[in-house]
Amino acid sequence: MPRPRRQLAAPAVSAALALLAVAGLAAQARGDRPRPEADEARGALRDGDHHYQIVIAAGWRPLEPPGGTLTAYAADGGRGTLAITRVATGTRAARDPDDLAGQVQRGVERSTRGFHRVRRRLSRSSRGAALDLSYERAGPSGTELVLSRYLFSARYTVVVSIGLPHGASRGERRAAEAMVRSFAPYE
């Protein structure tokens, strides 16, 4: 029997959504779109409607996503939160993935208290461009780590953001990094 879904904690929701809203991008409402297709054997989610796939680590459970969020997960014990969101701005509007990546980072930096960039990398492939942005921010219980990947397409951007609390173990961080790396375009 499936576990009941829990509500995403308000601070985690605002942290995940602030990544996008602050960048000057308006979140597109989810509406009545179908949920991503789960491959339980591999722990993978594939969303043909929004064209992404991700492998969810063991111990992460689905949450009821708030408005504007496609899907959300939390680690058992609340030691991490994952949110996937789609925004209506893509490379066609920005004309240049490098420029769009810079705009995203500046927006996140302006809206994040205690922002300190850990890593930023823009990669390109035949499927489009992807921005990996990791940073630390000031949180209520100390410094928090946010790992995110932005998949840029011509018309929109799909983003995964994972927030980890101060003192997250090496294993928790590795699991979050693996999920971010697995977030890729799906045709």
C-alpha positions in Angstrom: 0.0 0.0 0.0 1.5 3.4 -0.9 2.5 5.7 1.9 0.4 8.8 2.4 1.9 12.0 0.8 3.2 14.6 3.2 3.1 18.3 2.6 6.4 20.1 1.6 7.6 22.3 4.4 7.1 26.0 3.7 10.8 27.0 4.0 11.8 24.2 1.6 9.1 25.3 -0.9 10.2 28.9 -0.9 13.9 27.9 -1.2 13.2 25.7 -4.3 10.8 28.2 -5.9 13.0 31.2 -5.1 15.7 29.8 -7.4 13.4 30.4 -10.3 11.3 33.4 -9.3 14.2 35.5 -8.4 15.9 34.9 -11.7 13.0 36.9 -13.3 11.3 33.8 -14.6 7.6 33.2 -13.9 6.7 29.6 -12.9 4.2 28.0 -15.2 1.2 26.4 -13.3 1.1 22.6 -13.4 -2.7 22.4 -14.2 -4.1 18.9 -14.7 -1.0 17.4 -16.4 -0.3 13.8 -15.8 2.3 12.7 -13.2 5.7 11.5 -14.3 5.9 7.8 -15.2 7.9 5.9 -12.5 10.1 3.0 -13.3 10.1 1.4 -9.8 12.8 -1.1 -10.6 15.4 1.6 -11.4 14.0 4.3 -9.2 13.6 6.5 -12.3 11.0 9.0 -13.2 10.4 9.9 -16.8 8.2 12.8 -17.8 7.4 12.8 -21.5 5.2 15.9 -21.2 8.1 18.1 -19.8 10.9 16.0 -21.4 13.0 15.1 -18.4 14.2 12.0 -16.6 15.8 11.5 -13.1 16.8 8.6 -10.9 15.5 9.1 -7.4 17.8 7.8 -4.6 16.6 5.1 -2.2 15.0 6.6 0.9 13.4 9.6 -0.9 9.6 9.7 -0.8 7.2 11.6 -3.0 5.4 14.7 -1.6 2.4 16.5 -2.8 3.9 19.2 -4.9 2.9 22.8 -4.3 1.4 24.9 -7.1 3.9 25.6 -9.9 6.0 22.5 -9.0 6.0 19.4 -11.2 7.1 17.0 -8.5 8.6 17.0 -5.0 10.5 14.5 -2.8 11.9 14.5 0.7 14.6 12.3 2.2 13.5 10.1 5.0 14.0 12.0 8.2 13.6 15.3 6.4 17.4 15.6 5.7 16.8 16.9 2.2 14.2 18.2 -0.2 13.9 17.9 -4.0 11.7 20.0 -6.3 11.3 19.9 -10.0 9.9 23.0 -11.7 9.3 24.2 -15.2 9.6 27.9 -16.2 8.4 29.5 -19.4 11.8 30.9 -20.5 14.2 29.1 -22.7 17.1 29.7 -25.0 14.9 31.1 -27.7 14.1 34.1 -25.5 17.6 34.5 -24.2 19.3 33.8 -27.6 22.4 32.5 -25.8 22.7 29.8 -23.2 25.8 31.5 -21.7 23.7 34.7 -21.2 20.8 32.8 -19.7 23.1 30.9 -17.3 24.5 34.3 -16.1 21.0 35.7 -15.7 20.0 32.7 -13.6 23.0 32.9 -11.3 22.6 36.7 -10.8 18.9 36.2 -10.0 19.7 33.4 -7.5 22.5 35.5 -5.9 20.3 38.6 -5.5 17.5 36.7 -3.8 19.5 34.3 -1.6 20.7 35.5 1.8 24.3 34.5 2.4 24.8 33.3 -1.2 28.2 31.7 -1.8 28.7 29.9 -5.1 30.3 26.5 -4.8 30.2 25.4 -8.5 28.8 26.6 -11.8 29.2 24.7 -15.0 27.4 25.1 -18.4 27.4 22.1 -20.7 26.1 21.7 -24.1 24.9 18.6 -26.1 22.8 17.8 -29.1 19.8 17.8 -26.7 20.4 21.4 -25.5 22.3 23.2 -22.7 22.4 22.4 -19.0 23.6 24.6 -16.1 24.8 23.0 -12.9 24.7 25.6 -10.1 25.6 24.6 -6.5 25.8 27.2 -3.7 25.6 27.7 0.0 23.0 29.9 1.7 22.2 31.1 5.2 19.5 29.1 6.7 17.7 29.1 10.0 19.9 26.3 11.4 23.2 27.4 9.7 24.6 27.1 6.2 22.6 25.0 3.8 23.7 23.5 0.5 21.6 23.8 -2.7 22.4 21.6 -5.7 20.5 22.4 -8.9 20.5 21.6 -12.6 18.7 23.7 -15.2 17.8 22.0 -18.5 17.4 24.7 -21.1 15.3 24.0 -24.2 14.2 26.5 -26.9 10.8 27.3 -25.3 11.2 26.5 -21.5 13.6 25.4 -18.8 13.1 22.5 -16.4 14.9 22.7 -13.1 15.7 20.2 -10.3 16.8 21.8 -6.9 17.9 19.8 -3.9 18.4 21.4 -0.6 20.5 19.8 2.1 20.8 21.0 5.7 24.0 22.0 7.5 25.7 18.8 8.6 24.4 16.5 5.9 26.5 13.4 5.8 28.8 12.5 2.9 26.4 9.8 1.9 23.5 12.2 1.8 25.5 14.6 -0.3 26.6 11.9 -2.7 23.0 10.7 -3.2 21.9 14.3 -3.9 24.7 14.8 -6.4 23.9 11.5 -8.2 20.2 12.6 -8.5 21.3 16.0 -10.0 23.6 14.2 -12.5 20.9 11.9 -13.5 18.5 14.8 -14.4 18.6 14.8 -18.1 16.4 15.4 -21.2 14.0 12.7 -22.1 12.4 12.3 -25.5 
